[in-house]
Amino acid sequence: MDYLKTVVPSQLIAEKGSNMVVINPGSANVKIGLASWQTPVVIPHCIAHYMSGPTDEQAHIAKRNREQIFTSPVSSAQQSEREEAYHMIVSHLKLQPANHERGKESWFRKMDHSDGYNSQTKLNEETIFPWTHVKEEKDSNSPVMGIDGDDQADVNMNEVKPEGMDEVNGSGDDEINDCAHTFRSFICGDEALRIAPDEPYFLRQPIRRGHLNVSQFYSVQQISEDLYRIWDWILREKLRISPKNRHMFSAVLVVSETFDNREMKEMLSVVLRDLQFNSAVIHQESLSATFGNGVSTSCVVNIGAQVASVLCIEDGVAVPATGVTLPFGGEDISRCLLWVQQRRQTWPPIDTDPMAKPIDLLMLNRLKETQCKIKDGESNAFADVHCYKANLPSEVYRVHLSALNVPPLGLFYPSILMPEEYPPPPHPWFHDYEDMLEDSSHTEFVKRSEGPDIFFSGYNCGLAMPESSESYPQKFRKEDNLVGLAQAITNSILSTGRLDVQKKLFTSIQLVGGVALTKGLVGAVEERVLHAIPANEAVDTVEVLQQRTDPLIVSWKGGAILGILDYFSRDQWIHREDWVHGGIKTGSGRKYRDSHLLQTQAFWYINS
């Protein structure tokens, strides 16, 4: 401890962080980097697998639709609610009527290739996404980046397999070898989202809406295998850490509060058993965010790509009763942007389907990030919209987008975001989750025999709940309907029950996640939270904290800081040998982690 009092912080980070990997798994993106780094690598959290066997187009489409995302038709009631929310936002912003109501004007035009180099109509290169080359471009015997000689045979042609791991597709080695000379067996990250629809690949996303993406077509074992392949690929290609050297590294898992015990155990098994790190420790995302921003007390509002959460931290300790989870995020805003433009007839007549074509969602995300803002009055802009067709150069349209301030306000009017496009999990695989929670001792779960389980799908605090709501864990707040962000923040802070703490938290709101970078969001949160506070509450000031760290990576950064501080109290770490040969279970013994909300507090060592 005397060393900690004298050492310079930068020196401590450099010394202890150089052999510590921080992993912050999210639904849409995973952030991984050494604790000594200033910023991590941010990679789309997905993987595309090559489909061996029959290659007819109908089989491909059926398998892709089955493996990817389950969608449900939007009901007339949902559409009415969406229209109502749209009109409320338009009225509040005092926008002009839609284009087709004002007359026929030219709002978009198709651009020739030569137009892209015209000084007056230069294409926005940020919205151009090339198709991924799925065929091998290097000799099968050439070394893979970041891998030493003895490891080369294990990763030839991207076929990396941890201890006891079966092939993802269930096919034999002969089938894979037959196609290895032509197609890459799997593709991770950004490239996986840019694979042409007619290529023989299917996309998988291991985490959806803050939970493992378990379904009748996607088992827990397959999810673990995909997590391993994605993280292993990042460690090799981006961090240059080969498997034979990982025993010299420790791992810090920064996890969302939405994960349950078994989900965190699965991820720990991937880190310790499959990736073979020497030791690992878990920290919760919201608590890490406060350390990343240099504060001890705040209401952490984490708005990610697929889920938003609110949790209050008081003096470095999470307050479990304040936790609220909302089933929408940045990707919902991107799809809403498309819906608004199509409704106002500013979108060109092209096939844009972000649910079926991930490359379209990439384009919409980029448009949202660069064009959407929260402000009163008209918000228009010219932008380049691309129509992507399989293995063909994209067609480009110069578009005059309008009402760009409507989609981000969906955070406060969530009915317009239509999160039902990602419905709750179907009943046939609910029993899988029952097995996953067999050792969740600190929370009482009532197992139900029928009906979809809303809590475990990530739809746990913002949606209407049935009368028998006692089946939901007490650590999540129960809302009567799908509430907006301002109401969720207000409910979370008021649930602390102490006026002095409430006043402090209302002036210490911390926005985290990629959506926190939206222009105008800070002012909108302050204004709308202030109006959401009941009149009988003695609170008259709301303030959002200034960001000292990029909100996109602040939780990762805080996890790195906590990991380095934990280095000197190694009893809080889980060691590989203990995990693989003994494991951790509930019961009496040595306590693993003393945190009010982190569910792994139920983990105890088995001293073998």
Secondary structure, DSSP 8 states (H G I E B T S, - for coil): -HHHHHS-HHHHHHHHHTTEEEEEE-SSEEEEEETTSSS-EEEES-EEEE--S---HHHHHHHHHHHS-------HHHHHHHHHHHHHHHHHHT----HHHH-----EEEE-GGGGG-TTS---GGG-------B--S-TTS--TT--GGGHHHHGGG----TT---TT---HHHHHHHHTTB-SEEETHHHHT--TTSSEEEE-SEETTEE--BTTB-HHHHHHHHHHHHHHHHHHTS---GGGGGG-EEEEEE-TT--HHHHHHHHHIIIIIS--SEEEEEEHHHHHHHHHT-SSEEEEEE-SS-EEEEEEETTEE-GGG-EEES--HHHHHHHHHHHHHHTT-S-SS---TTT-HHHHHHHHHHHHHH-B--SS---EEEEEEE--TTS--EEEEEEE--TTTGGGGGTSGGGT-GGGS----GGGHHHHHHHTTT--SS-----SSS--SGGGT-SSSS---S-GGGS-TTS---SS---HHHHHHHHHHTT--HHHHHHHHT-EEEESGGGGSBTHHHHHHHHHHHHS-TTS------B---SS-TTTHHHHHHHHHHHHHTT-GGGSEEHHIIIII-EESSSSSB----SS-GGGG-EE---
